[in-house]
Each structure stands twice: as structure tokens, then as C-alpha cells.
Amino acid sequence: MQLKHSVALITGTSRGLGFEVARAFARRGARLVVTARDPEVLARAADAIRRDAGGVAEPDGVLAIAGDVGDPNHAERLVRESLRRFGRIDVLVNNASALGPSPMPTLADLSPVALWDIFRVNVLAPHTLARLVLPAMRARRSGLIVNVTSDAGVEAYPGWGGYGASKAALEHLSRVFAAELEGSGVRVYVVDPGDMNTQMHREAEPGVDLSHLPAPAAVAPAFVALVERETAPFGRFRAQRLENEIGRAVS
């Protein structure tokens, strides 16, 4: 799949990895639907994406719709407005994530309300959006769903239990989706971006020096490579090692 003239719906796009992936896609000529909770911050991010991709992306090729992806009504609006503006969705990137309380408590101290909110954004929202985009993707026998995960979903890090459990659930949900979509032409990828110097990571570990970690802009090109170069129906990829992994799915 070539990003030029394709349509990508990317969540959590006002900052960090989501913003950089959207910017990288726009530079390749993709049309975008971007979303985040804060309307003012999202509007500034969308303007920056448009300016950065000027001359490559279409002038009206970035549609910004603010809201909470964990709200099913907002998810339905995202897909409805995407189809109304662009006629289709070729790529869904479920990037938006909830961390939970900051600094992060142990599982014994994590309230059920906080854990539910983490799962609502990190698991239920991707599931809802995937269900909404899949009918048209299956009808076209073409499409890609990318779910952003974390090594916290496979490793036991103290303090990261709620977030890690949600990412583990998202990974298994992705595997089952892929098994059920076998032969449909729809690909499902799980991408672990690795540790990055982001606001979210700083909120997770207040006071920890993260300056040695890569910025999201260094990781975003891996998402372009997955869309345009990978062909496996399913894979779990580590973005910071992607050059060694393109061409072979990691189960």
C-alpha cells in the first residue's frame, strides 16, 4: 500500500508519537483524520501537519476532530466524518493511550475506576474503531490496522501494571483479529515503539532523566515502512529495530 492518496485515521495525534506519525504520513501524501481530546492543541497540531506537508498533501487533506476515543459516540463520529470527507479509510493507527494516575501506583494501590479508564482507552477504543472500519476494508479486500503497544505488555515492570495489562490485552485482541481476518486482505500489526522521550513517559516517571531516549520523530518512519513495505497479514514489530524486521512477521 502506498501512502500517497491513501486515507489514515490516527488517534492521539496532538503530540508525541501520534503527531509524528501523522506528520510522516502527510509528507508521503496521505490524507489524514486526526483526533485527540484537547480541541485547541489538536487544531495547532493539525495546522503544523498541513504546513509541514505543504505541496505534498492536499490542502484540505487533514481533518481534525477532537474528542475522547474511549467514547463510542466519538469513535462513530470519527469514522462517519472520515467516510463523508474522504470516502474510505485505508489505515487505522490506534495510538491514543491512557497511562492512569501519575506517578503510577502499584497494582495493589490502583483503583478499579482508574484501571477501567485505562482499559477503556487502550483496549475498548481500538476494538470499537476496528469494528467500525472493518466492513469497508473487507469489502475492498484491503486495509491495515496498526495497534501501538509497549514492552510493558510483555514484561513485568513494577508500577506499570495497569498500563501493561491493557497493552497485553490489546496485543492478544490484535492476534485474534488477525486470525479471524486471514485471507481477507486486511493486515493487523502490533507495534512496540520502544522507550521514547515523550510527555507521557515523563508523566509516568516524574523527575527521571529521559534525554538519552529517542524522540518520537526518530520512530515515526517505521510506521511508514510498515504501511508501504511490509506485506505479512500479521506481525508484532519493534519500531526501533524495524529495519531488521521488515519482511518477516514477528509472532
N, C-alpha and C positions, 0 to 999 in steps of 0.2 A: 504494500500500500504506500502510495506517495502522499506526503502531507499537503502538497500543493493542491488547492481547491477542495481538500477534504474538510470535514466539519468535526471539531473536537469539543467535547464538553468536559471541562476541568473544574473540579471543586477545590475550595481552599486556595483561591487564586490571588488574594490581596497582598501576599507577602511570601517570603521563603521559597520552598521548592515549587509550590503550585504556580507562583508568579513566574519563576524562571522557566518552568516547562512551557507555560503559555507563551512566554516571550520567544523561546526557541522554536515552538511550533509556528508562531506567526511569521518568524523570519523565513520559514520554509514555505510560506504562502498559504497556511491553513486558515480557515475561518473558525472563530472561537466563540464559545459560550462560557463565560467565566462567572463564578459565584463565590461569595464569602458573606459573613454576617454583617460587617460594618459597611453601609452604603457609601459613605464618603471615602473611606480607604479603598474600597473596591473601585470606585469611579476614578480615583487617581491612578490606581494600578492599570485599569483598562486604558486610560489616556496614555500612560507610559508605554504600554504594549503597542498601541496604534502608532505612536511617534517612532518607536524603535523599528517597527516593521514597515515604515512608510516606503512606498514604491514597490514593495513585495506583496504585502497583504492588501486585500480590498479595503477601500476607505471605510465602508460600513461593515467590515468583516469581524468586528469584536462586539458581541452582545453581552452586557453586564447586567446580571440580575441578582440583587442582594437578598439574602435570607439564610435560614438555618437548614442545612441539608438533612438534618435529623428530623425535620418536619415533613411528613409525607405530602402535604399540600404544596410545599415549596418544591419538592422533588418533581411532582407532577407538573407544576408550572414551568420548571426548567426545561423539561422535555417538550412540553406543549409549545412554548415560545421558541425553542430551538427549531422544531419542525416547521413552525409558522414562518420563521425568518429564513431558514436555510434549506428546508425540505427533507433533511436527513441528519443523522448523527453517525459518523464513521468510527469515532474513537471516544470512549468514556474513560477518563482518568479519575478514579476515586482517590483523591489526595487529602481531602479535609480530614483532620483528626482532632480528637479531644484528648487532652492529657490527664484531666482530672485536677484535683487540688494541687496547688503549688505552695511550698515544696511538697513533693509526693510522699504520702504516708505509707506505712506498711499495710499489707492486706488486712491485718487484724484491726487496723485503725481506719480503713477505708469504708465509708458508709455505703449502704446499699443504694442510696439515692445517687451518690457520686459514681458508683460503678455502673448503674443503669445509664447514666448520662454518657459515660464513656462508650458503652456498647451501642447506645442509640446512634451516635455519630460515626463510630468506627466500624460497626458491623451492619446495623439495620439500614443505615443510609445507603451504603454501597449495594446492599441487596435490593433495596427499593429501586434505585436508579438502574441497576442491571435489568431488573424485571421490566422496567418501562422502555428501555432501549432495545431489548432483545427481539421483540416481534418484528420490527422493521429490519434489523440486522439479519435475522434468519430468513426473512423473505428475500433479501438481496443476496443471501449466502456470502456475506462479507461484513466484517466488523471486528473491533478489538476493544476489550475491556481490560484496563490496567488498574490493579489494586495495589496501593502503596502500603507496604508492610514495614517491619522492623526486626532486627535481630532479637529484640525483646520478646518477640513472639515465639522464639525457639530456645532462648537462653533464660535462665532464672536469675534476674538481677533484682536484689533487694530494693524495694521502693517502686519498682516498675511493674508490679503485679497486675494492677487493673488494666493499664495500657497494654502490657504484654499479653494478657489473656484475651483482650479484644483483637489484637493482631493475629494471635494464634487462631482464633475463630474465623477471622477474615481469610486467612490462608486456606483453611480447610473448606470454607464456603467456596473459595475460588477453585479448588481442586474438584469439588463436586460439580460446580457449574461446567467446568471443562469436560468432565466425564459425560455429563448429560448433553453437551453440545458437540460431542465428537461427530465429525462428518458434516457439520452444519455450515462450515466456512467462517464461523466466529471463533476468534482466538481469545484466550484468557491468560493474562500474565500477572504474576505477583512480583513486585519489585521492592527490594530492600535497598534504600538509598545509602545506607551506612551512616555513621556519625557525621553530623554537619554542624557548622557554626550558625545556628538559627535562633530566633527569638524563642521558639518553642523549647529548644534544648536548654536555653538559658533559664527559662522559667522552670524547667524540670530540675535543674541543679543550680540554684542561685549561688553566685559567688565563685563558681568553678570557671577556670580559665579555658575557654574553648577556641582561642585564637589560632591554635595549631591545626584545627579541623578545616576541611574544605568548605568553601561557600556553596550554597545551592546552585549557583551558576556553573560550577565545575561539574555538577552531577547531571544537570538537565539534558545535555547532549545524549546521554544514554537512553533517554526516553524517545528521542528522535530516531536513534539507531534501532530500537525495538520495533517501532512502527514501520520503518522503511526497509529494514534488512532481515529481521527475524521472521521465520515462516512456521515455526512449530505451533501446534494448536494450543499447547500449554507450556509454561515454564516458570520456574522461580529464579529470578536473576538478582545478582548483587550489582547495583549500578556502578559502583566504583571499580568493579572488575569486569565490566561488561565486554570490553574488547576481547577478552579471552573466552567469553561465554556465548557470544553471538554465533548462531548456527547449531547450538546444541542446547536443548531444554534441560533445565536442572530440576529434577523431580524432588 
